[in-house]
């Protein structure tokens, strides 16, 4: 499982565990599964999906960054909505 935090300037949008994350990176979508290599990327504009097929949540995000380290995923976005 992945421990995920989704944070916007206004509030924490999500904190919990999911089995997958799909995020809109600046150059295309990126998929994260457990045991993913450490990574950091800039985010673009699009839909962040938590869990298989977005089952744990979906957010429209715009900008920010995503960090993956030791099955922990942190998404910090400039703007987000559900």
DOFI-36635 format. One record per residue: z, x, y of N, C-alpha, C in turn. Coordinates in steps of 0.2 Angstrom, whole numbers, always signed. Layout:
BEGIN
+-------+-------+-------+-------+-------+-------+-------+-------+-------+
|   n_w |   n_u |   n_v |  ca_w |  ca_u |  ca_v |   c_w |   c_u |   c_v |
+-------+-------+-------+-------+-------+-------+-------+-------+-------+
|     Z |     X |     Y |     Z |     X |     Y |     Z |     X |     Y |
...
+-------+-------+-------+-------+-------+-------+-------+-------+-------+
This chain:
BEGIN
+-------+-------+-------+-------+-------+-------+-------+-------+-------+
|   n_w |   n_u |   n_v |  ca_w |  ca_u |  ca_v |   c_w |   c_u |   c_v |
+-------+-------+-------+-------+-------+-------+-------+-------+-------+
|    +0 |    +4 |    -6 |    +0 |    +0 |    +0 |    +0 |    +4 |    +6 |
|    -2 |    +2 |   +12 |    -3 |    +5 |   +18 |    +3 |    +2 |   +23 |
|    +6 |    +6 |   +26 |   +11 |    +3 |   +31 |    +7 |    +3 |   +38 |
|    +6 |    -3 |   +41 |    +2 |    -3 |   +47 |    +6 |    -6 |   +53 |
|    +4 |    -3 |   +59 |    +7 |    -5 |   +65 |    +1 |    -6 |   +70 |
|    +0 |   -12 |   +73 |    -5 |   -13 |   +78 |    -1 |   -15 |   +85 |
|    -3 |   -11 |   +90 |    +1 |   -11 |   +96 |    -4 |   -11 |  +102 |
|    -3 |   -16 |  +106 |    -7 |   -17 |  +112 |    -2 |   -16 |  +118 |
|    -4 |   -15 |  +124 |    +0 |   -14 |  +130 |    +5 |   -20 |  +131 |
|    +3 |   -26 |  +129 |    +8 |   -32 |  +130 |   +13 |   -32 |  +124 |
|   +12 |   -31 |  +118 |   +16 |   -32 |  +113 |   +14 |   -29 |  +106 |
|   +19 |   -29 |  +101 |   +17 |   -27 |   +94 |   +14 |   -33 |   +91 |
|    +7 |   -32 |   +89 |    +4 |   -38 |   +86 |    +5 |   -38 |   +79 |
|    +6 |   -33 |   +75 |    +7 |   -33 |   +68 |   +11 |   -27 |   +66 |
|   +16 |   -28 |   +61 |   +20 |   -22 |   +58 |   +21 |   -25 |   +51 |
|   +18 |   -21 |   +46 |   +19 |   -23 |   +39 |   +15 |   -19 |   +34 |
|   +15 |   -21 |   +28 |   +11 |   -17 |   +23 |    +5 |   -22 |   +21 |
|    -1 |   -18 |   +20 |    -7 |   -21 |   +18 |   -10 |   -17 |   +13 |
|   -15 |   -19 |    +9 |   -19 |   -15 |    +4 |   -25 |   -12 |    +7 |
|   -28 |   -14 |   +13 |   -34 |   -11 |   +16 |   -34 |   -13 |   +23 |
|   -37 |    -8 |   +27 |   -39 |    -9 |   +34 |   -46 |    -8 |   +36 |
|   -49 |   -12 |   +39 |   -56 |   -11 |   +42 |   -56 |   -11 |   +49 |
|   -58 |    -6 |   +53 |   -57 |    -6 |   +60 |   -64 |    -4 |   +63 |
|   -65 |    -6 |   +69 |   -71 |    -5 |   +73 |   -70 |    +2 |   +77 |
|   -72 |    +8 |   +73 |   -72 |   +14 |   +77 |   -78 |   +14 |   +82 |
|   -77 |   +19 |   +86 |   -82 |   +20 |   +92 |   -89 |   +20 |   +89 |
|   -90 |   +23 |   +83 |   -97 |   +24 |   +80 |   -99 |   +20 |   +74 |
|   -95 |   +15 |   +73 |   -96 |   +10 |   +67 |   -89 |    +9 |   +64 |
|   -90 |    +4 |   +59 |   -83 |    +2 |   +56 |   -81 |    +8 |   +51 |
|   -74 |    +8 |   +50 |   -71 |   +12 |   +46 |   -66 |    +9 |   +41 |
|   -66 |   +10 |   +35 |   -62 |    +7 |   +30 |   -57 |   +12 |   +28 |
|   -50 |    +9 |   +27 |   -45 |   +13 |   +25 |   -41 |   +10 |   +19 |
|   -41 |   +14 |   +14 |   -37 |   +12 |    +8 |   -31 |   +17 |    +7 |
|   -27 |   +15 |    +2 |   -21 |   +19 |    +1 |   -24 |   +26 |    -1 |
|   -20 |   +31 |    +1 |   -21 |   +39 |    -1 |   -27 |   +41 |    +3 |
|   -29 |   +38 |    +9 |   -34 |   +40 |   +13 |   -32 |   +47 |   +16 |
|   -37 |   +51 |   +17 |   -36 |   +58 |   +20 |   -33 |   +57 |   +28 |
|   -29 |   +61 |   +30 |   -27 |   +61 |   +37 |   -33 |   +60 |   +42 |
|   -32 |   +56 |   +47 |   -38 |   +55 |   +51 |   -36 |   +52 |   +58 |
|   -40 |   +53 |   +63 |   -39 |   +50 |   +70 |   -46 |   +49 |   +72 |
|   -46 |   +43 |   +75 |   -53 |   +41 |   +78 |   -52 |   +36 |   +84 |
|   -57 |   +37 |   +89 |   -57 |   +32 |   +94 |   -59 |   +25 |   +92 |
|   -57 |   +20 |   +95 |   -59 |   +13 |   +93 |   -64 |   +11 |   +98 |
|   -69 |    +6 |   +96 |   -73 |    +3 |  +100 |   -71 |    -4 |  +101 |
|   -76 |    -8 |  +101 |   -75 |   -16 |  +102 |   -77 |   -19 |   +96 |
|   -73 |   -24 |   +93 |   -74 |   -27 |   +87 |   -68 |   -30 |   +84 |
|   -69 |   -32 |   +77 |   -64 |   -35 |   +74 |   -60 |   -30 |   +69 |
|   -53 |   -30 |   +70 |   -49 |   -27 |   +66 |   -47 |   -31 |   +60 |
|   -48 |   -29 |   +54 |   -46 |   -34 |   +48 |   -41 |   -30 |   +44 |
|   -35 |   -34 |   +43 |   -30 |   -31 |   +39 |   -29 |   -35 |   +32 |
|   -29 |   -31 |   +27 |   -29 |   -34 |   +20 |   -36 |   -35 |   +18 |
|   -37 |   -37 |   +11 |   -44 |   -38 |    +9 |   -47 |   -44 |   +12 |
|   -53 |   -44 |   +15 |   -56 |   -49 |   +18 |   -52 |   -52 |   +24 |
|   -48 |   -48 |   +27 |   -44 |   -50 |   +33 |   -38 |   -54 |   +31 |
|   -36 |   -55 |   +25 |   -31 |   -59 |   +23 |   -24 |   -59 |   +26 |
|   -23 |   -53 |   +29 |   -16 |   -52 |   +32 |   -16 |   -53 |   +39 |
|   -23 |   -53 |   +42 |   -23 |   -54 |   +49 |   -30 |   -51 |   +52 |
|   -32 |   -54 |   +57 |   -38 |   -52 |   +61 |   -37 |   -52 |   +68 |
|   -39 |   -47 |   +71 |   -38 |   -46 |   +79 |   -45 |   -44 |   +82 |
|   -46 |   -46 |   +88 |   -52 |   -44 |   +92 |   -49 |   -38 |   +96 |
|   -52 |   -32 |   +95 |   -49 |   -27 |   +99 |   -54 |   -23 |  +103 |
|   -52 |   -20 |  +108 |   -57 |   -16 |  +113 |   -53 |   -10 |  +115 |
|   -56 |    -4 |  +112 |   -54 |    +3 |  +114 |   -47 |    +5 |  +111 |
|   -45 |   +11 |  +112 |   -39 |   +13 |  +109 |   -40 |   +19 |  +104 |
|   -36 |   +19 |   +99 |   -37 |   +24 |   +94 |   -33 |   +22 |   +87 |
|   -35 |   +25 |   +82 |   -32 |   +23 |   +75 |   -30 |   +30 |   +72 |
|   -24 |   +30 |   +69 |   -22 |   +36 |   +66 |   -20 |   +35 |   +59 |
|   -22 |   +39 |   +54 |   -20 |   +38 |   +47 |   -16 |   +44 |   +45 |
|   -10 |   +44 |   +42 |    -6 |   +49 |   +40 |    -1 |   +47 |   +34 |
|    -2 |   +49 |   +28 |    +3 |   +48 |   +23 |    +4 |   +40 |   +22 |
|    -2 |   +37 |   +21 |    -2 |   +30 |   +20 |    +1 |   +26 |   +25 |
|    +1 |   +28 |   +31 |    +3 |   +25 |   +37 |    -3 |   +24 |   +42 |
|    -4 |   +18 |   +44 |   -10 |   +17 |   +49 |    -7 |   +15 |   +56 |
|    -8 |   +18 |   +61 |    -6 |   +16 |   +68 |   -12 |   +14 |   +72 |
|   -13 |    +8 |   +74 |   -18 |    +6 |   +79 |   -15 |    +5 |   +86 |
|   -17 |    +8 |   +90 |   -15 |    +7 |   +97 |   -22 |    +5 |  +101 |
|   -22 |    -1 |  +104 |   -28 |    -3 |  +107 |   -26 |    -5 |  +114 |
|   -31 |    -5 |  +118 |   -31 |    -6 |  +126 |   -31 |   -14 |  +127 |
|   -34 |   -17 |  +122 |   -34 |   -25 |  +123 |   -35 |   -28 |  +116 |
|   -31 |   -33 |  +115 |   -32 |   -37 |  +109 |   -31 |   -44 |  +109 |
|   -34 |   -48 |  +105 |   -33 |   -55 |  +104 |   -34 |   -57 |   +97 |
|   -31 |   -63 |   +96 |   -32 |   -65 |   +89 |   -37 |   -70 |   +88 |
+-------+-------+-------+-------+-------+-------+-------+-------+-------+
